[in-house]
Amino acid sequence: MNDLDISAIKDIFAREDAARAPMHLVHADLHGTGTGLYVGNKQAASDPALLAAHGIGAVLNCAVNLDINMATRPDPEARALPFGWGPVRYYKLGIVDGPGNPASMLLAGYYQLKGLIEQELPQKASYPWPAGGSVLVNCRGGRSRSVTLVALFLHLECPGTYPTLQAAIDHIRVARELQPQEWPQAPKQVLVDAAQWSADMVRMIAPHLPRS
């Protein structure tokens, strides 16, 4: 891909991003729990009011080149840089949007997303969030990394609805309002390939997981 191709793709993304909402619900009522699964961009993940309006209880940022200061309640022990609690539970998985990731990072991302949804937090002051809530998975644009990870998750968790990884990707593209001219790079094929490998690994690992 030459510089002109890259520039043209960036122009398409910029134009469509301007017309698209920062996040979209891609799957409602996961497993009958009431948990909604959203895909979005950096603006969505950094807007506490928007997160609250959609009942978001947890955010998984899967972009390595995007850091968000979610500490709206700084800890008094913070010194050089603030740390503390944010309005939602915040998780980070640093994926490169293209080549460079070990395939196992998508595998880890599946288990991280599944884990944060099923996680039970202690009733302690240092865990101040209410239980439950929906989940936002974001990256910078909400087009590639987050789409791939959520597609992997939905394919594995809801195979009756999404029997293939591609079926899950196709569904999210429509729900996220990604336009056909974006599809060749939204999501990146190298990430889709890693997600397919990860799906195969999850099915191999599943019989060997400890019983809860």
N, C-alpha and C positions, 0 to 999 in steps of 0.2 A: 504494500500500500504506500503510495507516494504522498508528498506533502499536500498536494491539491486534494487528493481523496480525503485525507484526514481533516483538512480545513472544511471541505464540503459537509462531512459528517458532523463536525462541531457546529456548523451553521444550522443544520437540520435539528440537532438536539436543542440548541439554544431557542430556536423558533418554537418547537413543540413544547419545551419546558415552560415557556412564557404563557402558553395557552392551557397548560395542564395543572390540575390541583396538586398540592405538594404530597398528598398521600391518598391512597384508595384502599377500601376494604376489598380483599381478594377472597376471603373465606369467612363466613359467619358461623358461629355456634359450633366450634370445633368439638367433635365427639359429644355433642349435647351438653357441653359445659357452659355455654354462653360466651366462650372466648372467641373474639374476632381476631383475625389475622390481617394486618395491614402491611402494605409495601409503600415506601415513600423516600423522600430525598432529605438533604441536609436541612432545608428549611422546616420540614415537618418535625424532624427529630429535635430541633432546637427551639421549638415553640411550645412552652408549657401550657399555655391556654388552649392551643389546638389539641394537644394530647389529652387534656382534661375533658374537652368537649366531646371527644370520641371514646372516652373511658379507657384510655391507654394506661396500663399498669406497668408495662415493661417495654424497654427499647433495646434492640440489638443492632448496634452499628457495625456493619461488616466491611467498612472502608478503612484501609490502613492509612490513607492520606486524608483523613478527616477526624479531628479531635473536637469534642464539644464539652464545654465546661457546664456540667449539669448540677453543680453543687450550689443550690439555692439556699441551703442552710449550712454555711461554713462551720467547720469544727473550730473551737477556740484554740486548739493546739496547732492549727495551721500556721506556717511561717512564710517560707519563700513563695510558694504557690498555694492557692486555696484548695482544701479538700473538705469533704463533709457529705451531706445527704442531698439528693436531688428530689424532684417531685415524683419521679418514677424510678423503678429499678433499672439500672443501666448496665449493659453488657457490651463488650467489644470483641470483635473478631476481625483481625487485620488482613483482608484479602486484597491482592493486586487485581485491578480490572484488566486482565489480560494474562499473557504468559508470565511465569515466575512463581506461581504458587505450587507447592507440593499438592498432589491430588488429595492427600489426606486432610488438607485444611477444610475442604468442603465436607468431608466425612466428619471432622471435628465440629464443624458448624451445624450439621444436622443434630448431633448429640447435644450441642450447647442449646440450640433452640428448643429441642424436646425437653431438655433438663430444666430450662428456666420456666417453661409452661407447667411442668409437673412439680417443681421445687416447692417444698414446704418450709416457710421461714419461721424461726423461733419467735416467741412472743417476748421480745426484749426491746429496750429503748433504742438500741443500736440497729434495729431493723424496723424503721418507723412506717413502712408502707402497709396499706390495707391489703388483704389477700385478694387474689384474682385480678380481673381486668383484662382488657385486650392487649395485643402485642403488636408493636411496630417493628418491622425489619427495614433498616434504611441503609443506603450508601450515599454517595454524593448526588447522583441524579435519580436514583430509584428506578434504574432501567436495566442494569446488568447483574451486578453482584447480588443485590437483594432479591431480584427476580429469580436468579438461579437457585439461591439457597432456599427460598420459600417454595419454589417448584419441587425441589428435591424433597423437602419436608412433606408437602401435600401428597406427592406421589406415593411416598412410603406410608404415611399415616392414613390416607384416604384412598386406597387403591381402587375401590369400587367406583369412586367419582373421577379419579385421575389414574387410569390404568397404566399409562406410560408417562415418563418424564416429559415428553413433548406435549402430551395432553395438558399437563399442569402448566407448562410454559405458555401454551396457546391461550389457556384460560386467563393467566395473569396478564399477558399482553393486552387482552381486551379489557379486563377489569381496571388495569392501570392506565388505560387509554394511550398505549404506545401505538404509534402510527406505522403502517406497513413499511414506509421508507426508513424507519428506524430499526426494523427487525434484524437486518444483517449484523448489527453490532449491539443489539439489545434483546437478549444478552449475548455476550461474546461466546463464540463457539468453543474456545478452549475451556471456559468455565462449564459449559454444558457437558463437554466430554468428561471433565473431572466429576461432575455431579452424577453422570451415568455410572462411572466406576464406583463412586461412593454408594450409590443405591445397591449395586451388586455386593459390595462389602457388607453393608448393613444386613442384607438378607443372609449372608454367610455367618455373621457374628451373632445374629438374633438367638439361635438355639443355645448359645454358650453364655448368655448374659445371666447374672444371678437373679433369682426370683425375688420380687419385691414383697 
